[in-house]
Amino acid sequence: MHTTYCATRDMAGGIKGTLQQRRFRNARESAFVGLLVVAERVGLQLDAVCRRHGITHTQYNLLRILRGAPPEGHPRYEIANRLIARAPDVTRLLDRLDRQGLVERGWAADNRRLSVARITDKGRTLLAAVDPEVVALQDAVLKPLGRAQVEALAATLDALAR
C-alpha cells in the first residue's frame, strides 16, 4: 500500500493561518502553540499508520521498546519508563499485545516475582511492516527542513525534553 503523507495539510498559511490568528503575543507563545499544533497533526497521522496495522501508536511504541530490549525482555516498570506517552495501565497494553501474539510474558530468571515481556516473531514481523510507513511519515514531516535544520530541531527538542 502506498500512502502519501502531508504533515502540513491544512497548514498552508503556517501556524497563524491554520489557527486563523493574526499574531501571537511573542515568539515564545508562537513556538509553544506551534509545537502543540504540529505534535497533534503528526500524532494523528501516526495513529492512522498504526490503525492500518491493527495497533495503536502506544502499542507500536511498546513493541519498538521490546524489539530493542535484551533477549530476556523488560519488566513492566522499565517499559512504562521508556514509553513516549505515559500509559496509565501498561499491564492492559501488554495483555492486548499478548492476546494478539505480538508479545510473550514470563518471569525473570533471577527473580521469579518479576514479570517480564518479550517481543515475539509475529511482533517483529508486524514492526517490519509498520516501520517503512513510519519512515515515510518522518520523511514527509521533515521534508521542508534541510539537514542542519533537522539537526537543530532534534537538539532543541532534546533540550525541551530535559
Stockholm file with secondary structure:
# STOCKHOLM 1.0

chainA/1-162         MHTTYCATRDMAGGIKGTLQQRRFRNARESAFVGLLVVAERVGLQLDAVCRRHGITHTQYNLLRILRGAPPEGHPRYEIANRLIARAPDVTRLLDRLDRQGLVERGWAADNRRLSVARITDKGRTLLAAVDPEVVALQDAVLKPLGRAQVEALAATLDALAR
#=GR chainA/1-162 SS CCCCCCTTTTCTTHHHHHHTCSCCSSHHHHHHHHHHHHHHHHHHHHHHHHHHTTCCHHHHHHHHHHHTSCTTCEEHHHHHHHCSSCCSCHHHHHHHHHHTTSEEEEEETTEEEEEEEEECHHHHHHHHHHHHHHHHHHHHHHTTSCHHHHHHHHHHHHHHHC
#=GC SS_cons         CCCCCCTTTTCTTHHHHHHTCSCCSSHHHHHHHHHHHHHHHHHHHHHHHHHHTTCCHHHHHHHHHHHTSCTTCEEHHHHHHHCSSCCSCHHHHHHHHHHTTSEEEEEETTEEEEEEEEECHHHHHHHHHHHHHHHHHHHHHHTTSCHHHHHHHHHHHHHHHC
//
